[in-house]
């Protein structure tokens, strides 16, 4: 029965024995969709007050996949577990001839560990990359350029927890001699006197990943996605919109449930 409509009886529904084993809400896994040739897309919207035999059931948990807390969405992007968005190299965003790496964004994670951003390729992430990861109360920074012998690994303590139901800002600026990372009001500098022009040019042209990396790279480097919301992405001071991402996976644009 739906709302005040007349009740409808269905005679060919699964037996109670089948329904006790497994029940899908909102959609089914791709295996079943293919096996049963299901053409109807999954449900897109909010569900609440779900009960089975008059017992309330939670729709969030280990058996749920790609579920976003229900709310009026705001601009930006929501990244699920394993989610990410990929943009072209920073070189295309530079308008003033600068050779600096300049990235800023706002983020609101719902987990305390994951990848905030990564500059790398799927083919050889071990040889050249720049990554910023959140690990509980630390911000981990890694810069690798194997060809020139560059290797920077640092752990910056966070002034306060970053998974605290609040928005945070990050600004990364890599100049000729200094790498500056600002998380909210905390400013940190890392010396990079030995970064070659070759290394800088390569990092400027490698793809930029936000929120995570592809599954092959994640497996190689033991990285995970920083599940949560992202907005106000700027490259070299110019706004970059998530709907213009070159590629995205398990990331919903304009679907952030947090204000």
C-alpha positions in Angstrom: 0.0 0.0 0.0 1.4 3.4 -1.0 0.1 6.6 0.8 -3.7 6.6 0.6 -3.9 4.5 -2.6 -5.9 1.3 -2.6 -3.8 -1.7 -1.5 -2.6 -4.1 -4.3 -2.0 -7.8 -3.9 1.0 -9.4 -5.6 0.8 -13.1 -6.2 4.2 -13.9 -7.7 6.4 -12.3 -5.0 9.3 -14.2 -3.3 8.4 -16.6 -0.5 9.2 -15.5 3.1 12.1 -18.1 3.1 13.8 -16.2 0.2 13.2 -12.8 1.7 14.7 -13.9 5.0 18.0 -14.6 3.3 18.5 -11.3 1.4 16.6 -8.1 0.6 17.9 -5.2 -1.5 16.6 -1.6 -0.9 17.2 1.1 -3.6 18.8 -1.2 -6.1 20.6 -4.5 -6.7 24.2 -5.5 -7.3 25.4 -5.6 -10.9 25.6 -9.4 -10.9 21.9 -9.8 -10.2 21.1 -7.0 -12.6 22.8 -8.9 -15.4 21.5 -12.4 -14.4 17.9 -11.3 -14.3 18.2 -8.7 -17.1 16.8 -5.9 -14.9 16.2 -2.8 -17.0 14.8 -0.5 -14.3 17.5 1.8 -12.7 18.1 2.0 -9.0 16.1 4.3 -6.8 17.5 7.9 -6.6 16.2 9.8 -3.6 15.7 9.6 0.2 14.4 6.7 2.2 13.6 6.8 6.0 11.6 5.0 8.6 12.3 1.6 7.0 10.7 -1.3 8.9 10.5 -5.0 8.3 7.8 -6.8 10.3 7.3 -3.5 12.2 11.0 -3.5 13.3 13.0 -0.5 12.3 16.1 -1.3 10.2 19.2 0.8 9.5 20.1 1.4 5.9 23.7 2.3 6.6 26.3 -0.3 7.5 28.8 -2.8 6.1 26.3 -4.2 3.7 25.4 -0.8 2.2 27.1 0.7 -0.8 27.4 4.3 -2.1 24.8 5.6 0.4 24.8 9.4 1.1 23.1 10.7 4.2 19.8 12.3 3.1 19.8 16.1 3.1 19.3 19.0 0.7 22.5 18.8 -1.3 24.9 21.6 -1.7 27.5 22.5 -4.4 30.7 20.5 -4.5 31.4 16.8 -4.6 30.8 13.8 -2.3 33.3 11.0 -2.6 32.4 7.5 -1.6 34.8 4.8 -0.4 37.1 4.3 -3.5 35.9 7.5 -5.0 38.0 10.2 -6.7 38.0 12.9 -9.4 40.9 13.5 -11.9 41.8 16.8 -13.5 44.3 17.7 -16.2 47.8 18.8 -15.1 48.2 22.1 -13.3 50.2 23.5 -16.3 46.9 24.1 -18.2 45.5 26.2 -15.3 48.5 28.6 -15.1 47.8 31.9 -16.8 50.7 34.1 -15.7 53.7 32.0 -16.7 54.3 30.9 -13.1 56.0 27.6 -12.4 54.5 27.2 -9.0 52.2 24.3 -7.9 49.2 26.1 -6.4 46.2 24.1 -5.2 43.5 25.1 -2.7 40.2 23.5 -1.6 37.7 23.0 1.2 37.0 19.5 2.5 34.8 17.9 5.2 35.7 14.2 5.7 33.5 11.6 7.5 36.5 9.3 8.0 39.8 10.1 9.7 42.2 8.5 7.1 42.5 8.9 3.4 44.0 10.7 0.4 43.2 14.4 0.1 45.1 14.9 -3.2 47.6 13.1 -5.4 49.6 14.3 -8.4 50.6 11.1 -10.3 49.8 8.7 -13.1 48.5 5.2 -13.0 51.5 3.9 -15.0 54.4 4.8 -12.7 53.2 6.3 -9.4 56.2 4.8 -7.5 58.7 6.9 -9.6 57.0 10.3 -9.5 54.2 11.7 -7.3 53.1 14.3 -4.8 50.5 13.2 -2.3 48.8 14.7 0.7 47.1 12.2 3.0 45.2 12.5 6.3 46.1 9.9 8.9 44.0 10.6 12.0 45.8 13.6 13.7 48.5 14.0 11.1 48.9 15.3 7.5 51.3 13.1 5.5 53.2 14.7 2.7 55.1 12.7 0.1 57.1 14.0 -2.9 59.0 11.6 -5.1 61.0 12.1 -8.3 63.1 9.1 -8.7 65.0 10.4 -11.8 66.5 13.3 -9.8 66.8 11.6 -6.5 64.1 13.7 -4.8 62.3 12.1 -1.9 60.4 14.1 0.8 58.3 12.3 3.4 57.0 14.3 6.3 54.2 14.1 8.9 52.6 17.4 10.0 50.6 17.3 13.3 47.1 18.7 12.9 46.1 21.4 15.4 42.7 19.7 15.9 41.0 16.6 14.5 40.1 16.9 10.8 37.1 14.5 11.0 35.0 16.7 13.4 31.8 17.4 11.4 33.3 20.7 10.2 34.7 22.1 7.0 38.4 22.6 6.6 40.6 24.4 4.1 43.9 23.3 2.5 46.3 25.4 0.4 49.4 23.8 -1.2 52.0 26.1 -2.7 55.3 24.7 -4.1 57.7 27.4 -5.1 61.4 27.3 -6.2 62.8 26.6 -2.7 59.9 26.0 -0.3 56.7 23.9 -0.1 54.0 25.6 1.9 51.0 23.6 3.2 48.3 25.5 5.1 45.5 23.5 6.8 43.0 26.0 8.1 45.0 28.6 10.0 48.1 26.3 10.5 51.0 27.1 8.1 53.8 24.6 7.5 56.9 24.9 5.4 59.1 22.1 4.0 62.5 23.0 2.4 62.9 21.7 -1.2 66.1 23.3 -2.2 67.1 20.3 -4.4 63.9 20.1 -6.5 65.1 20.2 -10.1 63.3 22.0 -13.0 62.7 18.6 -14.5 60.9 17.4 -11.4 58.8 20.6 -11.1 57.8 20.4 -14.8 56.8 16.8 -14.5 54.6 17.5 -11.4 53.0 20.4 -13.2 51.9 18.1 -16.1 50.8 15.0 -14.2 47.1 14.5 -13.6 45.6 15.8 -10.3 43.5 13.4 -8.2 41.2 14.7 -5.5 39.8 12.5 -2.7 41.5 9.3 -3.8 43.2 7.4 -6.6 42.4 4.6 -9.0 42.2 1.0 -7.6 45.5 -0.1 -9.2 47.4 2.8 -7.7 45.6 2.5 -4.3 46.8 -1.1 -4.2 50.4 -0.3 -5.2 50.8 2.6 -2.7 48.4 1.4 0.1 46.2 4.5 -0.3 42.5 4.9 0.5 39.9 7.6 -0.4 39.1 10.3 2.0 35.4 9.8 2.1 33.4 13.1 2.4 32.6 16.4 0.8 34.8 18.7 -1.3 34.2 22.2 -2.6 35.9 25.5 -3.7 38.7 23.8 -5.6 41.1 26.3 -7.2 44.2 25.7 -9.3 46.6 28.6 -9.5 43.8 30.8 -8.1 41.3 29.9 -10.7 38.1 28.0 -9.8 37.9 24.4 -11.0 34.5 22.7 -11.1 34.0 19.0 -10.2 31.6 18.5 -13.1 34.5 19.3 -15.5 36.7 16.6 -14.1 38.5 14.5 -16.8 37.4 11.4 -15.0 35.6 10.5 -11.8 34.7 7.3 -9.9 32.2 6.8 -7.1 31.9 10.6 -6.8 28.6 12.5 -6.8 28.7 16.1 -8.1 26.4 18.6 -6.3 25.5 15.9 -3.8 27.2 17.0 -0.5 24.7 16.5 2.4 26.6 18.9 4.6 26.2 22.7 4.7 
